[in-house]
Amino acid sequence: MAHILVLNGPNLNLLGSREPGHYGQDTLATIEGRLGALATGHQIAFFQSNAEHRLIERIHQAGTEGVDFILFNPAALTHTSIALRDALLGVAIPFIEVHVSNVYAREP
């Protein structure tokens, strides 16, 4: 059984109502429910914050909890946060960055 942490960054708490043309109609709770169903047999935890320092603190905490893998949607922090990347590298937990939309299609 793997212990998986799913992290979501700024404004993802607004999924379902914020720019549905880009992000769809699903709420964060709906997405988390689907992931939970797919993770049968594994331990999965979810955390969302609009504050970079809280995401960093949660990553540090994961390093002491036996988390095996992190799925992370840093949202707008994708473009600006070196500190988040440093935190992920510091705890040495395998991770993958995911997004709700195609970040390359949105950039000018």
Secondary structure, DSSP 4 states (H G I P E B T S, - for coil): --EEEEEE-TTGGGTTTS-HHHH-S--HHHHHHHHHHHTTTSEEEEEE-S-HHHHHHHHHHHTTTT--EEEEE-GGGGGT-HHHHHHHHHHT--EEE--SS-HHHH--
